[in-house]
Amino acid sequence: MLNAVVIAVLLMIILCLCRLNVVISLFISALVGGLISGMSIEKVISVFGKNIVDGSEVALSYALLGGFAALISYSGITDYLVTKIIRAIHSENSRLSRIKVKVIIIVALLAMSIMSQNLIPVHIAFIPIVIPPLLSLFNDLKIDRRLIGLVIGFGLCWPYVLLPYGFGQIFHQIIQSGFQKAHHPIEFNMIWKAMLIPSLGYIVGLILGMIYYRKPREYKTETYVEDENATTEIKPYVLIVTIVAILATFLVQTFTDSMIFGALAGVLVFFVSGVYKWKELDSQFVEGIKIMSFIGVVILSANGFAGVMNATGDIEKLVSSLTDISSGHKLISIIIMYIIGLIVTLGIGSSFATIPIIATLFIPLGASLGLNTMALIALVGTASALGDSGSPASDSTLGPTAGLDVDGQHDHIRDTCIPNFLFYNIPLMIFGTIAAMIL
């Protein structure tokens, strides 16, 4: 019998590869999957609509952070720094200086991406602030944007998989909750230890990706990039207001645990400061919201898709049928469970949302295979993370694309999703299998 979840996910991926908008692809795939499972059109629409609400807070957070990011960019800080770097490269005009700048950029973006998950938990909100002004510099250095997408993707995924801080703390808490619901309680500090080996897959993938995409790639410098001869001076008051806005966002978000109120705090600093006219700020704020709002729409659609997939009941059937195929063989069963996790996460677009779906199924199944607690944690953690890097509906891929495709020269599927899928999901599965077998 056809499995509705498998068909829906494969259809979504195929439609995206055919360059159909990811939101439309999610709608069509959810409808097809629901109908195949025996649901009526009315029920599919109802379930899809009800589950959209689950992603509304996150979607609004990203929209507001996008507006805040636009105001920071409007202050001219990023343009100022980029222009200085470009002029420094042109003044030296040596191969060694260009290599140094490339290394500095990659290291800086890697550090920034990692910190966005824990130290300054703004997630992908830093991307529209930092990346668009850097595109002219990337073009000048002929950096392959697929490499930048991999670097950012690593920073968005590796920290939450391994480190129990920021978004990682949330990820680990969901894992702990999943074990609790499966009547297999675990200690919180066991999780990062169990995920140590699987997380090595990201490191190996990043190294391989940097080697593969090291060659120069030509891009056209579009007119949106500021003229190098234009003035790049920043008034001290503008600099102070911008720093205060960033600090306000960080502090409010830290103490309220709300990205929405954190972003609003930063925006209010700009409006109250009087550094620009409200009409100018409003225009920039709306433009910033537009940049990130598409990501919000995708997240809402992905939640609707996930709800329909859960309602089909075919995830449990998928596990059951594939378990019969493995016939209790430990290695084959582990690989099959990882494939299931990959399929589910690719469709949903969120490793966080995948954990509750698979934990109740995989924990008793893994225990029946003789896996101990540490191996079970590695199994559930890895299976849920698989697919986040590479899913067309994941904010870990949507974020980098939003910044790198400002000039229309970076394709979401071919330049972000496929490279992230190949260089992160495959090594993650390999190291996850090793962890489940030896722990």
C-alpha positions as CSV (number, residue, x, y, z in Angstrom):
1,M,0.0,0.0,0.0
2,L,1.2,3.5,-0.8
3,N,2.5,5.5,2.2
4,A,1.1,9.0,2.2
5,V,4.0,10.5,4.1
6,V,6.6,9.2,1.7
7,I,4.7,10.3,-1.3
8,A,4.0,13.7,0.1
9,V,7.6,14.4,1.0
10,L,8.9,13.1,-2.3
11,L,6.4,15.2,-4.2
12,M,7.3,18.3,-2.2
13,I,11.0,17.8,-3.0
14,I,10.4,17.1,-6.7
15,L,8.2,20.2,-7.1
16,C,10.8,22.3,-5.4
17,L,13.5,20.9,-7.7
18,C,11.3,21.9,-10.6
19,R,11.5,25.5,-9.2
20,L,7.9,25.6,-8.0
21,N,7.6,28.0,-5.0
22,V,8.2,26.1,-1.8
23,V,4.9,27.4,-0.2
24,I,2.8,26.1,-3.1
25,S,4.8,22.8,-3.1
26,L,3.9,22.4,0.6
27,F,0.2,23.1,-0.1
28,I,0.0,20.6,-3.0
29,S,2.0,17.9,-1.2
30,A,-0.1,18.1,1.9
31,L,-3.3,17.9,-0.1
32,V,-2.0,14.9,-2.1
33,G,-0.7,13.1,1.0
34,G,-3.9,13.7,2.9
35,L,-6.1,12.4,0.0
36,I,-4.0,9.3,-0.5
37,S,-4.3,8.5,3.2
38,G,-8.1,8.6,2.8
39,M,-8.8,12.0,4.3
40,S,-11.4,14.2,2.7
41,I,-10.4,17.5,1.1
42,E,-12.4,19.3,3.8
43,K,-10.5,17.5,6.6
44,V,-7.1,18.2,4.9
45,I,-7.9,21.9,4.6
46,S,-9.1,22.0,8.2
47,V,-6.1,20.2,9.7
48,F,-3.7,22.3,7.6
49,G,-5.4,25.5,8.8
50,K,-5.5,24.6,12.4
51,N,-1.8,23.6,12.5
52,I,-0.6,26.8,10.9
53,V,-1.2,28.6,14.2
54,D,1.6,26.5,15.8
55,G,4.2,28.5,13.8
56,S,2.6,31.9,14.1
57,E,4.8,33.1,17.0
58,V,8.0,32.1,15.2
59,A,6.9,33.6,11.9
60,L,6.1,37.0,13.6
61,S,9.4,36.9,15.4
62,Y,11.3,36.5,12.1
63,A,9.3,39.2,10.4
64,L,10.0,41.7,13.2
65,L,13.7,40.7,13.5
66,G,13.9,41.3,9.7
67,G,12.6,44.8,10.2
68,F,15.1,45.4,13.0
69,A,17.9,44.1,10.8
70,A,16.9,46.5,8.0
71,L,17.1,49.4,10.4
72,I,20.6,48.4,11.5
73,S,21.6,48.0,7.9
74,Y,20.1,51.5,7.2
75,S,22.4,52.9,9.8
76,G,25.3,52.2,7.4
77,I,27.5,50.2,9.8
78,T,27.8,47.1,7.6
79,D,28.3,49.1,4.4
80,Y,31.0,51.1,6.1
81,L,32.9,48.1,7.2
82,V,32.5,46.3,3.8
83,T,33.7,49.4,1.9
84,K,36.8,49.7,4.1
85,I,37.7,46.1,3.5
86,I,37.2,46.3,-0.3
87,R,39.4,49.4,-0.5
88,A,42.0,47.7,1.6
89,I,42.1,44.8,-0.8
90,H,42.3,47.0,-3.8
91,S,45.1,49.1,-2.2
92,E,47.2,46.0,-1.6
93,N,46.0,44.1,-4.6
94,S,48.0,41.0,-3.7
95,R,47.0,37.3,-3.7
96,L,48.0,37.0,-0.1
97,S,45.8,39.8,1.0
98,R,42.8,38.4,-0.8
99,I,43.4,34.9,0.8
100,K,43.6,36.6,4.2
101,V,40.3,38.4,3.7
102,K,38.6,35.2,2.6
103,V,39.8,33.4,5.7
104,I,38.7,36.2,7.9
105,I,35.2,36.3,6.3
106,I,34.7,32.6,6.6
107,V,35.9,32.4,10.2
108,A,33.8,35.5,11.2
109,L,30.6,34.2,9.5
110,L,31.2,30.8,11.1
111,A,31.6,32.4,14.6
112,M,28.6,34.7,14.1
113,S,26.4,31.8,13.0
114,I,27.4,29.7,16.0
115,M,26.8,32.5,18.4
116,S,23.4,33.2,16.9
117,Q,22.3,29.9,18.4
118,N,23.5,30.4,22.0
119,L,25.5,33.5,23.0
120,I,23.3,36.0,21.2
121,P,20.3,33.8,20.3
122,V,18.9,35.7,17.3
123,H,18.9,32.6,15.1
124,I,18.8,33.7,11.4
125,A,17.9,37.3,12.1
126,F,21.6,38.3,11.7
127,I,21.6,37.1,8.0
128,P,19.7,40.0,6.4
129,I,21.9,42.4,8.5
130,V,25.2,41.0,7.5
131,I,25.1,39.1,4.2
132,P,23.5,41.5,1.6
133,P,26.1,44.3,2.2
134,L,28.9,41.6,1.9
135,L,27.7,40.3,-1.5
136,S,29.8,42.9,-3.4
137,L,32.8,41.8,-1.4
138,F,32.1,38.1,-2.1
139,N,31.8,39.0,-5.8
140,D,35.1,40.9,-5.7
141,L,36.8,37.9,-4.1
142,K,35.0,35.4,-6.3
143,I,33.8,33.4,-3.3
144,D,31.4,30.6,-4.2
145,R,28.2,31.5,-2.3
146,R,27.5,27.8,-1.9
147,L,30.4,27.7,0.5
148,I,29.0,30.6,2.5
149,G,25.6,28.8,2.6
150,L,27.5,25.7,4.0
151,V,29.3,27.8,6.6
152,I,26.1,29.5,7.8
153,G,24.3,26.2,7.7
154,F,26.9,24.6,10.0
155,G,26.5,27.4,12.5
156,L,22.7,27.1,12.5
157,C,22.6,23.4,13.1
158,W,25.8,22.0,14.8
159,P,25.4,24.1,18.0
160,Y,21.9,23.0,18.8
161,V,22.7,19.4,18.1
162,L,25.7,19.3,20.5
163,L,25.6,22.4,22.9
164,P,22.9,22.6,25.6
165,Y,22.7,26.4,25.4
166,G,20.3,28.7,23.7
167,F,18.4,26.9,21.0
168,G,20.5,23.8,21.9
169,Q,18.9,23.8,25.3
170,I,15.5,23.8,23.8
171,F,16.4,20.9,21.4
172,H,17.8,18.9,24.3
173,Q,14.8,19.6,26.5
174,I,12.5,18.3,23.8
175,I,14.6,15.1,23.6
176,Q,14.4,14.7,27.3
177,S,10.7,15.3,27.2
178,G,10.3,12.7,24.4
179,F,12.1,10.1,26.6
180,Q,9.9,11.0,29.5
181,K,6.8,10.5,27.5
182,A,8.1,7.1,26.3
183,H,8.6,6.1,30.0
184,H,12.3,6.1,29.6
185,P,13.6,9.0,31.8
186,I,17.1,10.4,31.2
187,E,19.4,13.0,32.7
188,F,19.7,16.2,30.8
189,N,23.5,16.2,30.8
190,M,23.5,12.8,29.1
191,I,22.3,14.3,25.9
192,W,25.3,16.3,24.8
193,K,27.6,13.4,25.6
194,A,25.5,11.1,23.4
195,M,25.5,13.6,20.6
196,L,29.2,14.2,20.6
197,I,30.0,11.5,18.0
198,P,27.0,12.4,15.7
199,S,28.0,16.0,15.8
200,L,31.4,15.2,14.3
201,G,29.5,14.6,11.0
202,Y,28.9,18.3,10.7
203,I,32.6,19.0,11.2
204,V,33.6,16.5,8.6
205,G,30.9,17.8,6.2
206,L,32.1,21.4,6.6
207,I,35.7,20.5,5.9
208,L,34.7,18.5,2.8
209,G,32.4,21.3,1.6
210,M,35.1,23.9,2.0
211,I,37.5,21.8,-0.1
212,Y,34.9,21.2,-2.8
213,Y,33.7,24.8,-3.1
214,R,37.2,26.4,-2.7
215,K,37.4,27.3,-6.4
216,P,36.5,30.9,-7.6
217,R,33.0,31.5,-9.0
218,E,32.0,34.5,-11.0
219,Y,28.9,36.6,-10.1
220,K,27.6,39.9,-11.5
221,T,27.7,42.9,-9.2
222,E,24.2,44.4,-9.3
223,T,23.3,48.0,-9.0
224,Y,21.9,47.5,-5.4
225,V,25.5,47.6,-4.2
226,E,26.5,51.0,-3.0
227,D,29.1,52.9,-5.1
228,E,32.6,52.6,-3.7
229,N,33.2,56.3,-4.1
230,A,30.2,57.2,-2.0
231,T,30.7,58.6,1.4
232,T,31.0,55.9,4.1
233,E,31.4,58.0,7.2
234,I,29.1,57.3,10.2
235,K,28.0,60.0,12.7
236,P,29.0,59.1,16.3
237,Y,25.3,59.5,17.4
238,V,24.1,57.0,14.8
239,L,26.8,54.5,15.9
240,I,25.7,54.9,19.6
241,V,22.0,54.5,18.8
242,T,22.7,51.4,16.7
243,I,24.8,49.8,19.5
244,V,22.2,50.6,22.1
245,A,19.5,49.1,19.9
246,I,21.5,45.9,19.5
247,L,22.1,45.7,23.2
248,A,18.4,46.4,23.9
249,T,17.3,43.6,21.6
250,F,19.7,41.1,23.2
251,L,18.9,42.0,26.8
252,V,15.1,42.1,26.3
253,Q,15.2,38.8,24.4
254,T,17.4,37.2,27.1
255,F,15.2,38.3,30.1
256,T,11.8,37.8,28.4
257,D,12.8,34.7,26.3
258,S,10.8,36.4,23.5
259,M,12.3,37.2,20.1
260,I,9.2,39.3,19.4
261,F,9.7,41.7,22.3
262,G,13.4,41.7,21.8
263,A,13.0,42.9,18.2
264,L,10.4,45.5,19.2
265,A,12.8,46.8,21.9
266,G,15.5,47.4,19.2
267,V,13.1,49.0,16.8
268,L,11.7,51.3,19.5
269,V,15.3,52.5,20.3
270,F,15.6,53.7,16.6
271,F,12.2,55.4,16.6
272,V,12.6,57.1,20.0
273,S,16.2,58.2,19.4
274,G,15.2,60.7,16.6
275,V,18.3,59.7,14.6
276,Y,16.1,59.5,11.5
277,K,12.7,60.7,10.5
278,W,9.9,58.3,11.4
279,K,8.8,58.1,7.8
280,E,12.3,57.0,6.7
281,L,12.5,54.4,9.5
282,D,9.0,53.1,8.7
283,S,9.9,52.6,5.0
284,Q,13.1,50.6,5.9
285,F,11.3,48.7,8.6
286,V,8.6,47.5,6.2
287,E,11.3,46.5,3.6
288,G,13.0,44.4,6.3
289,I,9.8,42.7,7.2
290,K,9.3,41.8,3.5
291,I,12.7,40.1,3.4
292,M,11.9,37.8,6.3
293,S,8.1,37.5,5.8
294,F,8.5,34.8,3.1
295,I,10.4,32.7,5.6
296,G,7.6,33.2,8.0
297,V,5.0,32.1,5.4
298,V,7.1,29.0,4.7
299,I,7.2,28.1,8.4
300,L,3.4,28.5,8.7
301,S,2.9,26.3,5.7
302,A,5.4,23.7,7.0
303,N,3.4,23.5,10.2
304,G,0.3,22.9,8.3
305,F,2.0,20.2,6.2
306,A,3.3,18.6,9.4
307,G,-0.1,18.5,10.9
308,V,-1.6,16.8,7.9
309,M,1.2,14.2,7.9
310,N,0.6,13.4,11.5
311,A,-3.2,13.2,10.9
312,T,-2.6,10.6,8.1
313,G,-1.3,8.0,10.7
314,D,1.1,6.8,8.0
315,I,4.3,7.7,10.0
316,E,3.5,4.8,12.4
317,K,2.8,2.5,9.4
318,L,6.0,3.5,7.8
319,V,8.0,2.6,10.9
320,S,6.1,-0.7,11.2
321,S,6.6,-1.7,7.6
322,L,10.3,-0.9,7.6
323,T,10.8,-2.7,10.9
324,D,9.4,-5.8,9.3
325,I,11.9,-5.4,6.5
326,S,14.9,-5.2,8.9
327,S,13.7,-8.4,10.7
328,G,15.3,-7.2,14.0
329,H,18.8,-6.7,12.4
330,K,20.4,-4.0,14.6
331,L,22.4,-2.2,11.9
332,I,19.7,-2.3,9.3
333,S,17.1,-1.2,11.8
334,I,19.2,1.8,12.8
335,I,19.7,2.9,9.2
336,I,16.0,2.5,8.5
337,M,15.1,4.6,11.5
338,Y,17.5,7.3,10.2
339,I,15.9,7.2,6.8
340,I,12.5,7.7,8.4
341,G,13.8,10.6,10.4
342,L,15.3,12.1,7.3
343,I,12.0,11.8,5.4
344,V,9.9,13.3,8.2
345,T,12.3,16.2,8.8
346,L,12.7,17.0,5.1
347,G,8.9,17.4,4.9
348,I,8.3,19.2,8.1
349,G,11.5,21.4,7.9
350,S,12.1,21.4,11.6
351,S,14.2,18.9,13.7
352,F,12.6,20.3,16.8
353,A,9.1,19.4,15.6
354,T,10.3,15.9,14.4
355,I,11.4,14.8,17.9
356,P,7.9,14.3,19.4
357,I,6.8,12.4,16.3
358,I,9.6,9.8,16.2
359,A,10.6,9.6,19.9
360,T,7.5,7.6,21.0
361,L,8.1,5.2,18.1
362,F,11.9,4.9,18.0
363,I,12.6,4.6,21.8
364,P,10.7,1.3,22.4
365,L,11.9,0.0,19.0
366,G,15.5,0.8,19.8
367,A,15.2,-0.7,23.2
368,S,13.9,-4.0,21.7
369,L,17.0,-4.1,19.6
370,G,19.2,-4.0,22.7
371,L,20.3,-0.4,22.5
372,N,21.3,1.2,25.8
373,T,20.2,4.6,26.9
374,M,23.1,6.6,25.4
375,A,22.7,4.8,22.1
376,L,19.0,5.6,22.1
377,I,19.7,9.3,22.8
378,A,22.1,9.4,19.8
379,L,19.5,7.6,17.7
380,V,16.7,10.0,18.5
381,G,18.8,13.1,18.4
382,T,20.4,12.2,15.1
383,A,17.2,11.0,13.4
384,S,15.4,14.2,14.3
385,A,18.3,16.4,13.1
386,L,18.6,14.6,9.8
387,G,17.0,16.6,7.0
388,D,17.1,20.0,8.8
389,S,20.2,20.7,6.7
390,G,18.7,20.5,3.2
391,S,15.0,20.7,3.7
392,P,13.4,23.4,1.4
393,A,11.1,24.3,4.3
394,S,13.8,24.6,7.0
395,D,14.8,28.0,8.3
396,S,18.4,26.7,8.3
397,T,18.3,26.8,4.5
398,L,15.7,29.6,4.0
399,G,17.8,32.0,6.1
400,P,21.1,31.7,4.1
401,T,19.1,31.9,0.8
402,A,17.3,35.1,2.0
403,G,20.7,36.8,2.4
404,L,22.6,35.3,-0.5
405,D,19.8,35.6,-3.1
406,V,19.2,39.3,-2.7
407,D,20.5,39.9,-6.3
408,G,18.8,36.8,-7.7
409,Q,22.1,34.8,-8.2
410,H,21.7,32.1,-5.6
411,D,19.1,29.4,-6.1
412,H,17.4,28.1,-2.9
413,I,17.3,24.4,-4.0
414,R,20.5,24.0,-6.0
415,D,22.8,26.4,-4.2
416,T,21.6,26.0,-0.6
417,C,19.5,22.9,0.0
418,I,21.4,20.3,-2.2
419,P,24.9,21.3,-0.9
420,N,23.7,21.3,2.7
421,F,22.0,18.0,2.2
422,L,25.0,16.3,0.7
423,F,27.7,17.6,3.0
424,Y,25.8,17.4,6.3
425,N,23.1,14.8,6.2
426,I,25.2,12.0,4.8
427,P,28.1,12.4,7.3
428,L,25.6,12.9,10.1
429,M,23.9,9.6,9.3
430,I,27.3,7.8,9.1
431,F,28.5,9.2,12.5
432,G,25.0,8.7,14.0
433,T,25.1,5.1,13.0
434,I,28.5,4.6,14.5
435,A,27.3,6.3,17.8
436,A,24.2,4.0,18.0
437,M,26.3,0.9,17.4
438,I,29.2,1.6,19.8
439,L,27.6,3.6,22.7
